[in-house]
């Protein structure tokens, strides 16, 4: 492999790594952002849920919780 091929290979590797890190950061950011905003502990479960979804229909949430 010539010196120029090694340089191109290293640049390609670095660009790929930067793109991968950017994609992961975007994915993580999209998990925590959105129109629903704040989260809360889901009542009766060991997980989190969007507060706006619960406040929209709390009786429906508990009805569905009992049916599962």
C-alpha positions in Angstrom: 0.0 0.0 0.0 1.4 3.4 -0.9 1.5 6.4 1.4 -1.3 8.0 -0.5 -3.5 4.9 -0.1 -2.8 4.8 3.6 -3.8 8.5 4.0 -7.0 7.9 2.1 -7.8 4.9 4.2 -7.2 6.7 7.5 -9.3 9.7 6.3 -12.1 7.3 5.4 -11.9 5.6 8.7 -12.0 9.0 10.6 -14.9 10.3 8.6 -16.9 7.0 9.2 -16.2 7.2 12.9 -17.3 10.8 13.1 -20.5 10.0 11.1 -21.2 7.1 13.4 -20.8 9.2 16.6 -23.0 11.9 15.1 -25.7 9.3 14.2 -25.7 7.9 17.8 -25.8 11.4 19.3 -28.8 12.3 17.1 -30.6 9.1 18.1 -30.1 9.7 21.8 -31.2 13.3 21.4 -34.3 12.3 19.6 -35.2 9.9 22.4 -35.3 12.7 24.9 -36.8 15.4 22.8 -40.1 15.6 21.1 -43.5 17.2 21.4 -44.4 15.3 24.6 -41.5 16.7 26.5 -41.4 15.7 30.1 -41.5 12.1 31.3 -42.8 10.6 34.5 -42.7 7.1 36.2 -45.5 5.1 34.7 -48.0 4.3 37.5 -48.1 0.6 38.2 -45.1 -0.1 36.1 -41.3 0.0 36.4 -40.7 2.3 33.4 -41.1 5.9 32.3 -43.7 7.5 30.0 -44.5 10.8 28.5 -46.5 13.0 31.0 -48.6 14.5 28.2 -49.8 11.1 27.1 -50.9 10.2 30.6 -52.6 13.5 31.2 -54.5 13.3 28.0 -56.4 10.2 29.2 -55.5 8.9 32.7 -58.6 6.7 33.1 -57.8 5.0 29.8 -54.3 4.4 30.9 -55.5 2.6 34.1 -58.1 0.7 32.2 -55.5 -0.6 29.7 -53.1 -1.4 32.6 -55.7 -3.7 34.3 -56.5 -5.4 31.0 -52.9 -6.5 30.3 
